[in-house]
Amino acid sequence: MAFFVHGPHRHYYYDSGAGSPVLLLHGLGNSGRAWGPQASALLSLGHRVIVSDLLGHGASSEAPEGITAHAQALEMLALLDHLGLESTHLVGLSLGGMVALEMACHAPEAVQQLVVAGTFASMNSPYRQGLLNEWAANLAQADGCLKRFKATWPALVGADYAASAEGQCLYQAWHAQAAQLSAQSQIRWCNGMKRYDLRDQLPAIQAATLVLAAEGDLISPRSEAEDITQRIAHARQVTLPGDGHVFNIPYAQAFNQALCTFLQESLQHA
């Protein structure tokens, strides 16, 4: 099966392999296809890999009015139940990291190990509230999703990768992906993200946690990763050299090494 229907929502997901499950959650304006380098690495280690498109992204249905990271977390917990999984390793980047943190706070027993990258403890600051308002206003313009993608592309993957042959090839694929996005869904996500603030709830997370950052990430700076790490009892931080917000792509080898080493250590101590 490639789709899971929960209430009025239809989720697309990819499910492959066997063994210890890993659920991968992508960022705003992207899709599960952003996890290609990690999916292949995890499958080669013998994991079962599950990649879901968040609501309003990829092949999933539109994001509803009032969508939040917490509401999406409940949808992903329902997906685990649908798949017959009591728990999973959980990996999230940016918005996907926010959803993953919500899952780990709300249902600690469902998360074996947690990995978050380029994400946030809170969006409740004047700067971030203003940024989300700016994003929503830009998305409301004609071809807003495409314009936002083109404007943020270098910051997403870093200037060097964006200029490379591999980066230009990925740009074409993600450009087409952005063209298919629903601006209304993206605006709803921007509005919902303004309600996100887990600073006081993060200490409730029980899972061993890896917090990944990139030195040159302009969207989620390293200080944000440090704040998250300090708030979770069993957390450690790894900062990768380089830039870009979706740094699992340009620095896939270093990202995969940190991710797979962490998961293998957890399995060895299980």
Helices and strands as residue ranges (DSSP letters): E 3-6, E 9-16, E 21-25, G 32-35, H 36-44, E 48-52, H 69-82, E 88-93, H 95-106, G 108-110, E 111-117, H 126-139, H 144-157, H 159-163, H 165-179, H 183-193, G 202-204, E 208-216, H 222-231, E 235-243, H 252-268
